[in-house]
């Protein structure tokens, strides 16, 4: 089995939280916080807050753990501690670029 487990592999994370109908102030605060992680806040089709950001990790399990921890920390710093993650998607940066160019 081949894995993408090289040290320092870039991963793209989509992390959805149980925050519904986030206001512009929260988006602005998070936008500032996630820029250092090549990310952006967004609102899902169901009205939940989500963060898209990048992490470096050895494999998908580590990437998921780091992304969830980072996203939760950033949301707490924006004034929303203790929120629940409702969904996570992790892909390599290479896969994200492929998807972006295909769509």
C-alpha distance (Angstrom), angle and dihedral (degrees) to the residues before:
residue distance angle dihedral
X1 . . .
X2 3.80 . .
X3 3.79 119.2 .
X4 3.76 133.8 -175.9
X5 3.79 93.7 -126.2
X6 3.78 103.6 138.2
X7 3.79 118.0 139.5
X8 3.76 111.7 -96.8
X9 3.81 97.2 17.4
X10 3.79 110.2 164.9
X11 3.79 117.1 -123.8
X12 3.79 130.8 -170.2
X13 3.80 117.1 -142.2
X14 3.79 132.1 -162.8
X15 3.81 108.9 -166.0
X16 3.79 120.5 -176.4
X17 3.81 121.4 -161.5
X18 3.80 135.9 -163.4
X19 3.80 90.7 -107.2
X20 3.80 108.9 119.3
X21 3.79 125.7 -156.9
X22 3.82 97.3 -1.6
X23 3.80 112.7 -155.2
X24 3.81 127.7 -126.6
X25 3.81 92.5 -101.2
X26 3.82 91.9 58.2
X27 3.81 91.1 46.5
X28 3.83 90.6 50.0
X29 3.81 92.7 48.9
X30 3.80 92.5 47.5
X31 3.79 92.1 45.1
X32 3.80 88.7 59.9
X33 3.81 92.8 45.8
X34 3.83 97.9 47.0
X35 3.81 97.2 46.1
X36 3.80 89.9 86.2
X37 3.81 87.2 59.1
X38 3.81 95.7 48.3
X39 3.76 88.8 -108.8
X40 3.73 146.9 126.1
X41 3.79 138.0 -157.1
X42 3.78 118.1 -120.3
X43 3.77 140.5 172.4
X44 3.80 118.3 -120.7
X45 3.80 125.9 -133.5
X46 3.81 87.5 -98.6
X47 3.82 92.4 54.6
X48 3.80 97.6 -105.3
X49 3.78 124.8 136.7
X50 3.80 115.2 -110.3
X51 3.78 133.5 -179.9
X52 3.78 124.1 -147.7
X53 3.81 111.7 -160.7
X54 3.79 144.5 146.9
X55 3.79 129.2 -115.2
X56 3.78 134.6 176.6
X57 3.79 116.6 -129.0
X58 3.79 144.1 150.5
X59 3.80 94.8 -117.3
X60 3.78 145.3 -11.6
X61 3.82 95.6 -80.8
X62 3.79 92.6 52.6
X63 3.81 90.6 43.5
X64 3.79 90.9 53.2
X65 3.79 92.9 48.3
X66 3.80 93.3 47.6
X67 3.79 93.8 45.4
X68 3.80 94.2 49.7
X69 3.81 91.5 46.9
X70 3.80 92.2 47.7
X71 3.79 94.3 45.1
X72 3.80 91.8 48.4
X73 3.81 90.9 48.5
X74 3.81 93.0 49.4
X75 3.79 91.7 48.5
X76 3.82 90.3 50.2
X77 3.81 90.3 50.1
X78 3.81 87.2 53.1
X79 3.81 89.8 57.5
X80 3.81 101.6 -92.7
X81 3.83 107.5 102.0
X82 3.79 123.2 172.1
X83 3.80 97.2 25.3
X84 3.81 120.1 154.7
X85 3.80 123.3 -115.7
X86 3.81 107.2 -130.2
X87 3.82 99.8 -179.1
X88 3.80 140.5 7.8
X89 3.79 131.4 -169.3
X90 3.81 120.3 -175.0
X91 3.80 125.2 -172.7
X92 3.77 132.7 159.7
X93 3.79 115.8 -95.6
X94 3.81 86.9 -114.8
X95 3.82 91.1 56.3
X96 3.80 91.4 46.8
X97 3.82 90.0 53.2
X98 3.80 90.2 48.4
X99 3.81 91.5 51.1
X100 3.81 92.4 46.4
X101 3.79 92.7 51.3
X102 3.82 92.1 46.7
X103 3.78 95.3 51.2
